[in-house]
């Protein structure tokens, strides 16, 4: 009788450990995905500010994250726009 109780307790801990391992792996993958998306946005914004709307060519830039469009301004007027998709 005691052997069955011990086995049941051990199985409970094994199941709990497996669940926590799965949750840890899913959390890690979600975190890596979020970091990857964030770095992609930073890379596109840098391209917009440095390559497309170079500091010598235009006064200001704006990167629209939702539409992935780079806008370049000169004297508060939109002079150029480019899709970065």
C-alpha positions in Angstrom: 0.0 0.0 0.0 2.8 2.4 0.9 4.6 1.6 -2.3 1.6 2.8 -4.3 1.4 6.1 -2.4 5.1 6.7 -3.0 4.8 5.9 -6.7 1.8 8.2 -7.0 3.7 11.0 -5.3 6.7 10.5 -7.6 4.4 10.6 -10.6 2.8 13.8 -9.4 6.2 15.5 -9.1 7.3 14.2 -12.5 4.1 15.6 -14.1 4.7 18.9 -12.4 8.3 19.0 -13.5 7.3 18.3 -17.1 4.7 21.0 -17.1 7.2 23.5 -15.7 9.8 22.6 -18.3 7.3 23.0 -21.1 6.2 26.4 -19.7 9.9 27.5 -19.4 10.6 26.5 -23.0 7.4 28.4 -24.2 8.3 31.4 -22.2 11.9 31.5 -23.5 10.7 31.1 -27.1 8.1 33.9 -26.6 10.8 36.2 -25.1 13.2 35.5 -28.0 10.5 36.3 -30.5 9.7 39.6 -28.8 13.4 40.6 -28.7 13.7 39.6 -32.4 10.7 41.8 -33.4 12.1 44.7 -31.3 15.5 44.5 -32.9 13.9 44.4 -36.4 12.0 47.7 -35.6 15.2 49.3 -34.3 17.1 48.2 -37.5 14.4 49.6 -39.8 14.3 52.9 -37.9 18.1 53.2 -38.1 17.9 52.6 -41.8 15.3 55.3 -42.1 17.3 57.8 -40.2 20.7 57.1 -41.6 20.4 55.6 -45.0 17.1 56.8 -46.5 16.8 60.3 -44.8 20.5 60.9 -44.3 21.3 63.7 -41.9 22.8 65.9 -44.6 19.8 65.6 -47.0 16.7 66.1 -44.8 15.9 67.9 -41.6 13.8 65.2 -39.9 12.4 61.7 -40.4 9.6 59.7 -39.0 9.3 55.9 -39.2 5.7 54.6 -39.1 6.0 51.1 -37.4 2.4 50.1 -38.3 2.8 50.8 -42.0 6.6 50.3 -42.1 7.0 53.5 -44.1 9.8 56.0 -43.7 9.0 59.7 -44.1 11.6 62.4 -44.8 10.9 66.0 -44.1 12.6 69.3 -45.1 11.4 72.6 -43.6 8.3 70.8 -42.2 7.3 69.5 -45.6 7.1 65.9 -46.6 9.8 65.5 -49.3 10.2 61.7 -49.6 8.7 58.5 -48.4 9.7 54.8 -48.8 8.2 51.5 -47.8 10.6 49.4 -45.8 8.6 46.2 -45.6 
